[in-house]
Amino acid sequence: MRATRGLIAVAVAAAAGAAVTLLVGAGTGMHGHEIGRLALLLLPAAVATIAAVAAARTMLARLSIPLRHTAIALVALVVGFANLAVVSRRMFVSGHDMTAVLVVLGYAVGTGLGAALMLARGPAKALDKLSATATALGEGDLAARAGAVGGGPEYAALASALDHMADRLGKALATVQDVEARRRDLVTAVSHDLRTPLARLRAMVEAIDERVVDDPPTLQRYAGEMRRSIDTLVTLVDDLFELVQLDAGAIVADTERARVADVVGSALTACEGDATMKGIVVRTDLDGAADAACSPRLVRVLQNLVQNSIRHTPPDGTVTIEARRVAGRVRVVVEDTGEGIPPAALAHVFEPFYRADPARSQPGSGLGLAVAKRIVEALGGNISADPRPVAGARFALSLPDLSSTTADP
């Protein structure tokens, strides 16, 4: 199909050239019978041109760009010589005039071949560079770039597209490697956090089953330890499940609304037992933001933040929750008087299973802050962790005020 279309295009070009030649002849004062003779001469010339192109098409496709340009120039000149020879014999051109025309055409042959070779160098070099870049990319060198290749706008556009593709491949590979690294870390961390409560449960069950312990006080203490281990496992599984849901985009459009005061109250109720057990005072200062509307999912966020503060605050310490309305948003701050966050850990506290304690001896699933960050971001907000000027840690989050007409989308 392509070959047929190519031949049709050549035939149309030859016919157009013949028509232009006849029009020029008529314009220069040629008589009707002379134009007729010229038309008869142009017909075999056009047929010969089409035949030459058809014969050379396959051979030219196998040649390099410099040789192809040279061959095209030679074909054009040969066709020109042949046409001139036929016209001169049929129109009785004098020998002297014929010699002058041949000399001029000889000059045209030399300059045409030279120009063809020179013009072919740019595209040939551009293709070589593009080919080398593509080969390097195919072999895994994603840093390879074509850059400026010259040869014309088409080659420059192809080089730009190739480099853009390489950039996207590099970013995609980096994303895949990051996801794989996080997956390995997640599996390692989950395995670690599952091993401890499971080992404790197994040891206590074996002790009871083998009657190593059978006195009621010890059995009661074991039952309490087993319940705490089970609670740890349940919390870990729940956090993992919620983290996976958030990663999958489970929060797309949260249509439920709740008052900030109710959300804070629910979060504190869930943490009240742990705070009382450690003798920690939890204070609230809502300062006009109590009636602001927010997503009920904020309960889980505040619960995780407060539990984290209680976990890292010594007895008789203080945890404070503050809320403010600022420019159509609700800004909530949870701060404590605990041990604080090491500067090196600030950039990692929201990563799943990250703990500044290398021994990983602290209770908890290690996912609380990661879940809090995912929820806040899914709701269109942001969250950050900072050390307090004196002592303790400070977590600040900002969410759209859903009761305000100026809330950010």
NUKE-361720 format. One record per residue (C-alpha): residue number from 1; z, x, y. Coordinates in nm, 4 decimals. Layout:
residues N
REC     k         up       east      north
REC   NUM          Z          X          Y
...
end
This chain:
residues 409
REC     k         up       east      north
REC     1     0.0000     0.0000     0.0000
REC     2     0.0903     0.2798     0.2427
REC     3    -0.2312     0.4710     0.1577
REC     4    -0.4421     0.1607     0.2236
REC     5    -0.2711     0.1007     0.5566
REC     6    -0.3280     0.4644     0.6530
REC     7    -0.6997     0.4456     0.5769
REC     8    -0.7283     0.1205     0.7701
REC     9    -0.5628     0.2864     1.0691
REC    10    -0.8077     0.5801     1.0502
REC    11    -1.1039     0.3388     1.0263
REC    12    -0.9831     0.1491     1.3314
REC    13    -0.9381     0.4745     1.5237
REC    14    -1.2876     0.5910     1.4256
REC    15    -1.4393     0.2583     1.5275
REC    16    -1.2554     0.2698     1.8589
REC    17    -1.3783     0.6262     1.9199
REC    18    -1.7359     0.5250     1.8454
REC    19    -1.7103     0.2264     2.0788
REC    20    -1.5735     0.4436     2.3595
REC    21    -1.8569     0.6942     2.3025
REC    22    -2.1176     0.4182     2.3291
REC    23    -1.9564     0.2837     2.6455
REC    24    -1.9557     0.6303     2.8014
REC    25    -2.3213     0.6717     2.7087
REC    26    -2.4110     0.3391     2.8682
REC    27    -2.2175     0.4382     3.1752
REC    28    -2.4064     0.7615     3.2149
REC    29    -2.7446     0.5834     3.2268
REC    30    -2.8614     0.6022     2.8661
REC    31    -3.1311     0.3497     2.7765
REC    32    -3.0956     0.0837     2.5111
REC    33    -3.2974     0.2642     2.2464
REC    34    -3.0975     0.5839     2.3108
REC    35    -2.7689     0.3992     2.2662
REC    36    -2.9055     0.2532     1.9429
REC    37    -2.9931     0.5983     1.8122
REC    38    -2.6457     0.7221     1.9126
REC    39    -2.4849     0.4327     1.7254
REC    40    -2.6840     0.5199     1.4131
REC    41    -2.5599     0.8778     1.4416
REC    42    -2.1970     0.7738     1.4940
REC    43    -2.1892     0.5504     1.1852
REC    44    -2.2226     0.8303     0.9265
REC    45    -1.9923     1.0453     1.1369
REC    46    -1.7210     0.7771     1.1192
REC    47    -1.7697     0.7372     0.7451
REC    48    -1.7483     1.1158     0.6998
REC    49    -1.4280     1.1260     0.9077
REC    50    -1.2629     0.8535     0.6970
REC    51    -1.3675     1.0275     0.3752
REC    52    -1.2336     1.3638     0.5001
REC    53    -0.8973     1.2101     0.5940
REC    54    -0.8706     1.0335     0.2574
REC    55    -0.9453     1.3582     0.0726
REC    56    -0.7062     1.5664     0.2818
REC    57    -0.4195     1.3135     0.2771
REC    58    -0.2778     1.4187    -0.0602
REC    59    -0.3263     1.7908     0.0035
REC    60    -0.1654     1.7785     0.3485
REC    61     0.1421     1.6047     0.2072
REC    62     0.2145     1.9133    -0.0059
REC    63     0.1909     2.1636     0.2794
REC    64     0.4640     2.2902     0.5086
REC    65     0.4680     2.1763     0.8707
REC    66     0.2933     2.4914     1.0132
REC    67     0.0179     2.4765     0.7498
REC    68    -0.0187     2.1029     0.7972
REC    69    -0.0698     2.1411     1.1723
REC    70    -0.3210     2.4191     1.1129
REC    71    -0.5115     2.2134     0.8549
REC    72    -0.5268     1.9151     1.0896
REC    73    -0.6642     2.1341     1.3670
REC    74    -0.9250     2.2822     1.1285
REC    75    -1.0317     1.9394     1.0060
REC    76    -1.0750     1.8182     1.3626
REC    77    -1.2817     2.1222     1.4543
REC    78    -1.4976     2.1008     1.1400
REC    79    -1.5665     1.7358     1.2099
REC    80    -1.6535     1.8283     1.5682
REC    81    -1.8957     2.1008     1.4549
REC    82    -2.0603     1.8708     1.2041
REC    83    -2.1042     1.5956     1.4589
REC    84    -2.2440     1.8414     1.7094
REC    85    -2.4892     1.9832     1.4570
REC    86    -2.6170     1.6374     1.3645
REC    87    -2.6450     1.5223     1.7248
REC    88    -2.8210     1.8419     1.8344
REC    89    -3.0853     1.8106     1.5639
REC    90    -3.1449     1.4445     1.6192
REC    91    -3.1489     1.4656     1.9959
REC    92    -3.3446     1.7913     2.0150
REC    93    -3.0897     2.0023     2.2041
REC    94    -3.2334     2.3426     2.2986
REC    95    -3.1263     2.6559     2.1156
REC    96    -2.9855     2.8111     2.4319
REC    97    -2.7715     2.5062     2.5009
REC    98    -2.6634     2.4944     2.1393
REC    99    -2.5486     2.8572     2.1547
REC   100    -2.3423     2.7909     2.4674
REC   101    -2.1783     2.4898     2.3076
REC   102    -2.0963     2.6895     1.9920
REC   103    -1.9346     2.9641     2.1976
REC   104    -1.7189     2.7096     2.3749
REC   105    -1.6260     2.5464     2.0455
REC   106    -1.5418     2.8869     1.8991
REC   107    -1.2936     2.9380     2.1787
REC   108    -1.1558     2.5925     2.1100
REC   109    -1.1111     2.6844     1.7440
REC   110    -0.8984     2.9884     1.8280
REC   111    -0.6856     2.8172     2.0882
REC   112    -0.6441     2.5078     1.8714
REC   113    -0.5221     2.7056     1.5709
REC   114    -0.2858     2.9120     1.7855
REC   115    -0.1437     2.6032     1.9529
REC   116    -0.1010     2.4303     1.6154
REC   117     0.0936     2.7231     1.4712
REC   118     0.3117     2.7588     1.7799
REC   119     0.3897     2.3883     1.8065
REC   120     0.4759     2.3704     1.4369
REC   121     0.7473     2.6356     1.4599
REC   122     0.9995     2.4109     1.6399
REC   123     0.9884     2.1199     1.3932
REC   124     0.9874     2.3610     1.0976
REC   125     1.3028     2.5366     1.2189
REC   126     1.4665     2.2021     1.2939
REC   127     1.3964     2.0772     0.9427
REC   128     1.5268     2.4004     0.7913
REC   129     1.8524     2.3654     0.9855
REC   130     1.8884     1.9989     0.8943
REC   131     1.8218     2.0778     0.5301
REC   132     2.0787     2.3589     0.5285
REC   133     2.3396     2.1336     0.6904
REC   134     2.2761     1.8512     0.4446
REC   135     2.3001     2.0956     0.1525
REC   136     2.6316     2.2329     0.2814
REC   137     2.7706     1.8816     0.3208
REC   138     2.6563     1.7937    -0.0297
REC   139     2.8406     2.0978    -0.1637
REC   140     3.1646     1.9840     0.0002
REC   141     3.1629     2.1796     0.3264
REC   142     3.2491     1.8931     0.5608
REC   143     3.2828     2.1350     0.8529
REC   144     2.9056     2.1988     0.8510
REC   145     2.7229     2.0623     1.1547
REC   146     2.3573     2.0713     1.2594
REC   147     2.4233     2.0819     1.6331
REC   148     2.1225     2.1344     1.8610
REC   149     1.8147     2.1770     1.6416
REC   150     1.5257     2.1422     1.8873
REC   151     1.1871     2.0362     1.7566
REC   152     1.1723     1.7144     1.9591
REC   153     1.3748     1.3987     2.0206
REC   154     1.3268     1.2646     1.6678
REC   155     1.4822     1.5744     1.5119
REC   156     1.7630     1.5732     1.7702
REC   157     1.8393     1.2092     1.6848
REC   158     1.8413     1.2921     1.3126
REC   159     2.0761     1.5875     1.3718
REC   160     2.3085     1.3701     1.5794
REC   161     2.3153     1.1046     1.3057
REC   162     2.3861     1.3711     1.0417
REC   163     2.6726     1.5188     1.2442
REC   164     2.8157     1.1725     1.3101
REC   165     2.8025     1.1007     0.9381
REC   166     2.9801     1.4306     0.8683
REC   167     3.2537     1.3422     1.1192
REC   168     3.3095     1.0062     0.9549
REC   169     3.3109     1.1634     0.6095
REC   170     3.5706     1.4144     0.7256
REC   171     3.7935     1.1417     0.8670
REC   172     3.7515     0.9295     0.5557
REC   173     3.8413     1.2216     0.3312
REC   174     4.1454     1.3038     0.5448
REC   175     4.2569     0.9401     0.5201
REC   176     4.2119     0.9402     0.1429
REC   177     4.4078     1.2648     0.1109
REC   178     4.6856     1.1291     0.3324
REC   179     4.7045     0.8060     0.1315
REC   180     4.7124     1.0038    -0.1937
REC   181     4.9890     1.2292    -0.0618
REC   182     5.1899     0.9258     0.0489
REC   183     5.1349     0.7647    -0.2903
REC   184     5.2678     1.0725    -0.4692
REC   185     5.5670     1.0886    -0.2350
REC   186     5.6327     0.7187    -0.2867
REC   187     5.6231     0.7479    -0.6647
REC   188     5.8506     1.0527    -0.6553
REC   189     6.0978     0.8856    -0.4208
REC   190     6.1024     0.5583    -0.6141
REC   191     6.1603     0.7469    -0.9369
REC   192     6.4503     0.9338    -0.7779
REC   193     6.6101     0.6239    -0.6301
REC   194     6.5733     0.4262    -0.9508
REC   195     6.7134     0.7024    -1.1689
REC   196     7.0609     0.7128    -1.0094
REC   197     7.1655     0.3440    -1.0445
REC   198     6.9960     0.3168    -1.3845
REC   199     7.1792     0.6245    -1.5103
REC   200     7.5112     0.4836    -1.3867
REC   201     7.4408     0.1467    -1.5493
REC   202     7.3470     0.3118    -1.8781
REC   203     7.6558     0.5304    -1.8812
REC   204     7.8909     0.2386    -1.8133
REC   205     7.7180     0.0081    -2.0631
REC   206     7.7352     0.2754    -2.3334
REC   207     8.1011     0.3366    -2.2555
REC   208     8.1774    -0.0338    -2.2925
REC   209     7.9544    -0.0765    -2.5987
REC   210     8.1092     0.2196    -2.7795
REC   211     8.4596     0.1054    -2.6780
REC   212     8.5322     0.4243    -2.4913
REC   213     8.6991     0.2005    -2.2349
REC   214     8.8511    -0.1355    -2.3237
REC   215     9.1455    -0.1853    -2.0902
REC   216     9.0969    -0.4761    -1.8448
REC   217     9.1472    -0.2751    -1.5197
REC   218     8.8802    -0.0215    -1.6194
REC   219     8.6445    -0.2932    -1.7393
REC   220     8.6887    -0.4742    -1.4089
REC   221     8.6172    -0.1542    -1.2176
REC   222     8.3072    -0.0915    -1.4322
REC   223     8.1900    -0.4466    -1.3689
REC   224     8.2160    -0.3874    -0.9946
REC   225     8.0270    -0.0582    -1.0217
REC   226     7.7587    -0.2202    -1.2345
REC   227     7.7196    -0.5012    -0.9828
REC   228     7.6789    -0.2515    -0.6990
REC   229     7.4173    -0.0614    -0.8991
REC   230     7.2286    -0.3835    -0.9668
REC   231     7.2464    -0.4742    -0.5967
REC   232     7.0994    -0.1344    -0.5145
REC   233     6.8133    -0.1940    -0.7580
REC   234     6.7500    -0.5434    -0.6217
REC   235     6.7449    -0.4117    -0.2643
REC   236     6.5034    -0.1348    -0.3588
REC   237     6.2676    -0.3738    -0.5397
REC   238     6.2810    -0.6249    -0.2527
REC   239     6.2079    -0.3541     0.0044
REC   240     5.9215    -0.2198    -0.2040
REC   241     5.7740    -0.5676    -0.2431
REC   242     5.7983    -0.6384     0.1294
REC   243     5.6559    -0.2984     0.2182
REC   244     5.3535    -0.3615    -0.0045
REC   245     5.3055    -0.7061     0.1500
REC   246     5.3121    -0.5609     0.4992
REC   247     5.0662    -0.2881     0.4022
REC   248     4.8331    -0.5572     0.2690
REC   249     4.8420    -0.7394     0.6029
REC   250     5.0640    -1.0257     0.4921
REC   251     5.1704    -1.0894     0.8544
REC   252     4.8534    -1.2095     1.0206
REC   253     4.9648    -1.4992     1.2376
REC   254     5.3347    -1.5787     1.2446
REC   255     5.3635    -1.9349     1.3776
REC   256     5.7399    -1.9784     1.3266
REC   257     5.9712    -1.9325     1.6246
REC   258     6.3426    -1.8608     1.6605
REC   259     6.5852    -1.7907     1.9441
REC   260     6.6854    -1.4287     1.9923
REC   261     7.0526    -1.5352     1.9849
REC   262     7.0057    -1.7018     1.6451
REC   263     6.8144    -1.4027     1.5074
REC   264     7.0859    -1.1614     1.6197
REC   265     7.3561    -1.3886     1.4759
REC   266     7.1838    -1.4072     1.1375
REC   267     7.1415    -1.0293     1.1212
REC   268     7.5072    -0.9685     1.2090
REC   269     7.6242    -1.2210     0.9487
REC   270     7.4358    -1.0263     0.6795
REC   271     7.5991    -0.6996     0.7924
REC   272     7.9469    -0.8340     0.8672
REC   273     8.0969    -0.7390     0.5312
REC   274     7.9877    -0.3741     0.5485
REC   275     8.1067    -0.3407     0.9090
REC   276     8.4481    -0.4895     0.8282
REC   277     8.4868    -0.2665     0.5235
REC   278     8.4346     0.0472     0.7360
REC   279     8.6276    -0.0835     1.0366
REC   280     8.3225    -0.0709     1.2645
REC   281     8.3007    -0.2942     1.5708
REC   282     7.9631    -0.4605     1.6306
REC   283     7.8994    -0.5779     1.9871
REC   284     7.6179    -0.7815     2.1397
REC   285     7.4870    -0.8011     2.4964
REC   286     7.1902    -1.0389     2.5230
REC   287     7.1906    -1.0600     2.9068
REC   288     6.9634    -1.3609     2.9581
REC   289     6.7436    -1.2963     2.6524
REC   290     6.9408    -1.5267     2.4232
REC   291     6.6938    -1.8133     2.4646
REC   292     6.3803    -1.6004     2.4355
REC   293     6.1536    -1.6950     2.1452
REC   294     6.0625    -1.4475     1.8726
REC   295     5.9578    -1.4380     1.5091
REC   296     6.2276    -1.5106     1.2481
REC   297     6.1160    -1.1900     1.0777
REC   298     6.3104    -1.0064     1.3460
REC   299     6.6225    -1.0901     1.1438
REC   300     6.5135    -0.8421     0.8747
REC   301     6.4368    -0.5784     1.1368
REC   302     6.7761    -0.6055     1.3089
REC   303     6.9554    -0.6258     0.9752
REC   304     6.7949    -0.2996     0.8611
REC   305     6.8697    -0.1276     1.1935
REC   306     7.2322    -0.2431     1.2023
REC   307     7.2905    -0.1511     0.8370
REC   308     7.1451     0.1919     0.9058
REC   309     7.3804     0.2344     1.2036
REC   310     7.6817     0.1196     1.0003
REC   311     7.5874     0.3592     0.7206
REC   312     7.5805     0.6578     0.9576
REC   313     7.8747     0.5654     1.1808
REC   314     8.2257     0.6827     1.0885
REC   315     8.5175     0.4356     1.0632
REC   316     8.6420     0.2888     1.3926
REC   317     8.2965     0.3486     1.5435
REC   318     8.0852     0.1029     1.7416
REC   319     7.7409    -0.0505     1.6958
REC   320     7.5859    -0.2304     1.9941
REC   321     7.2907    -0.4699     2.0103
REC   322     7.1372    -0.5246     2.3535
REC   323     6.8476    -0.7550     2.4432
REC   324     6.6551    -0.7877     2.7696
REC   325     6.3504    -0.9733     2.8961
REC   326     6.1082    -0.7293     3.0570
REC   327     5.7627    -0.8289     3.1873
REC   328     5.6876    -1.0963     2.9309
REC   329     5.8386    -0.9012     2.6433
REC   330     6.1728    -0.8900     2.4664
REC   331     6.3264    -0.5447     2.4488
REC   332     6.6026    -0.4964     2.1896
REC   333     6.8156    -0.1845     2.1536
REC   334     7.0479    -0.1008     1.8624
REC   335     7.2700     0.2021     1.9210
REC   336     7.5759     0.3458     1.7548
REC   337     7.8423     0.6132     1.7953
REC   338     7.7642     0.7791     1.4647
REC   339     7.6358     1.1160     1.3547
REC   340     7.3043     1.0812     1.5393
REC   341     6.9564     1.1890     1.4351
REC   342     6.8615     1.5581     1.4098
REC   343     6.5735     1.6403     1.6477
REC   344     6.3582     1.7570     1.3551
REC   345     6.3992     1.4181     1.1855
REC   346     6.2993     1.1971     1.4799
REC   347     5.9306     1.2081     1.3892
REC   348     5.9980     1.1119     1.0267
REC   349     6.2777     0.8509     1.0268
REC   350     6.0304     0.5623     0.9830
REC   351     5.8562     0.7190     0.6843
REC   352     5.9287     0.5536     0.3471
REC   353     6.2179     0.7207     0.1602
REC   354     6.2660     0.9868     0.4281
REC   355     6.6232     1.1054     0.4615
REC   356     6.7480     1.3927     0.6722
REC   357     7.0049     1.4620     0.4003
REC   358     6.8300     1.6869     0.1440
REC   359     7.0729     1.5752    -0.1244
REC   360     6.9652     1.2099    -0.0717
REC   361     7.3221     1.1103    -0.1394
REC   362     7.3416     0.8305     0.1152
REC   363     7.3327     0.4732    -0.0165
REC   364     7.0409     0.2418     0.0597
REC   365     6.6840     0.2084    -0.0567
REC   366     6.5376     0.4571     0.1900
REC   367     6.2885     0.1910     0.2964
REC   368     6.4840    -0.0029     0.5597
REC   369     6.3453     0.1732     0.8670
REC   370     5.9937     0.1839     0.7208
REC   371     6.0022    -0.1920     0.6614
REC   372     6.1402    -0.2489     1.0137
REC   373     5.8562    -0.0484     1.1685
REC   374     5.5869    -0.2308     0.9681
REC   375     5.7273    -0.5721     1.0656
REC   376     5.7533    -0.4843     1.4349
REC   377     5.4003    -0.3456     1.4484
REC   378     5.2622    -0.6435     1.2555
REC   379     5.4195    -0.8715     1.5183
REC   380     5.2452    -0.6855     1.7997
REC   381     5.5384    -0.4686     1.9034
REC   382     5.6545    -0.1100     1.8863
REC   383     5.9731     0.0682     1.7829
REC   384     6.1133     0.4145     1.8500
REC   385     6.4162     0.6241     1.7584
REC   386     6.6033     0.8482     2.0033
REC   387     6.9305     1.0392     2.0052
REC   388     7.1973     0.9147     2.2451
REC   389     7.3000     1.1505     2.5271
REC   390     7.6589     1.1788     2.3996
REC   391     7.6652     1.0913     2.0278
REC   392     7.4977     0.8569     1.7859
REC   393     7.1485     0.7150     1.7448
REC   394     6.9455     0.4665     1.9455
REC   395     6.6632     0.2438     1.8170
REC   396     6.4553     0.0525     2.0742
REC   397     6.1948    -0.2082     1.9957
REC   398     5.9721    -0.4238     2.2138
REC   399     5.8077    -0.7505     2.1094
REC   400     5.6084    -1.0209     2.2876
REC   401     5.8266    -1.2933     2.4376
REC   402     5.6779    -1.5921     2.2565
REC   403     5.8405    -1.8357     2.4995
REC   404     5.6707    -1.6718     2.8006
REC   405     5.3250    -1.7672     2.9241
REC   406     5.2673    -1.4041     3.0202
REC   407     5.3374    -1.2677     2.6727
REC   408     5.1036    -1.0039     2.5495
REC   409     4.8684    -1.1152     2.2725
end
